[in-house]
Amino acid sequence: MLVSSLLPMQNAPIKAIAALVQLLQSTTVDDDTRKQAASSLGKILQNNQHRFAVVKALSGYWQLDDDCYDLAWKCAQNMPYPDFYQAWHQHNVATRTMQSLKKILFTRII
């Protein structure tokens, strides 16, 4: 049902993907809607750029249910490993970099 309503948006797949990821991450939608969103995402992902965006969004979402996990797994199976790794760990790299920079900047020189 969600896929058919998004088909006219073929010229803007990133917007459709972003909308579906927001549904997955929403705390106000029911499980059926979340399941439909994950299923729809699995059907419209066309390339590594799309998969990268989904994996990056899911990696920051700590409440992965079975549908989200299956979607992440499907992306992992269809992406080069370095791309998946970068997408999944990108927010962690930024956090570690900022923490290191903070230590460097705020360390007193004795």
N, C-alpha and C positions, 0 to 999 in steps of 0.2 A: 504494500500500500504506500509506504513512504517513498519507495523507489519510483513508482509511477508518477507521483506528484512532483518529483525532482527531475524527471527526464527532460522537461522543457529547459532546465537550467544547464544543459550540457555545455554551454559556452562559459559557464562559471562553476566548474566542479569544485574549486577550492572553497567557494562560499557554501556550497551544499555540504561539503565535508566538514567545514567549521560548524555549520548548524547542527549536523548530526552528532559531532563530538560534544557540542554543548548539551545536547539531549542526554548523551551518555553520562556526562558529569553532573547533570542537574540532580538536586536532591528532592525536587518537587514532581518528578515524573514517576509513573508506576513502572513496575518490572516489565510489563508487556511492551510499553513504549520504548524502554531501554533495549529490550531484546530486538524490536523492530529496527531501531536505529543502528545497532551493531550489524544486523543482517543486511540492512541497506548499504551501510558503509562497505561491507565486504563485497557487495555487488558493483559499486561505482568506482572503487579504487582502480585507476588505470595505469599508473606509473609509479616510479620510486619517489617522485616528489610528493604525490598524494600519500603514499605509505609513510614516508618520512614525517609528514605533518601529523598523521594519525598517531604514529608511535610516539612522537614527541609529546603530544597532548596526553596520551594515555600514561606515559611514564611519570607525569606529575600528579596523576590521579591515583590516590592510594587505596581506593575501594574497588579494585578490579573484581568484578563478578565473573562468572564463567563466560558470559558473552563477550565481555571486554578482553578477557584473557585469550579466548579463541580468536578474536580479531587481531590482537597483537601477535599471536602465534602465526596466523595466516600471513600477516605482513612480513614477519621474520623469515618465513619460508620462501617469500617471493622478493626478497631484497638481498643485495650483497651484504655480507656480515659487517664490514666496516660502516656501511650506511646505517644499518640497524643499531649498531653499538653507539654510534654518534648520536642518533636520534634519542635512544633510550637514556643515555647518560649525559646528554648535553646540559641539562639544568644542574646536574651534580658537578660538572666541570666548572661551570660559571660560579657556583657556590664556593667550591674549593679555591678557585682563583681569587675571589673576593676575600675569603678568609686569609689566604696567604698574603695578599696585598695589605690587609688590615694589620697583620702581624708585622710586616716589614715597616709600614708607616708609623705604627705606634710603639715600636720597640725602642727603648731608650738606649742610646749609645753610651757605654760606660767608659 
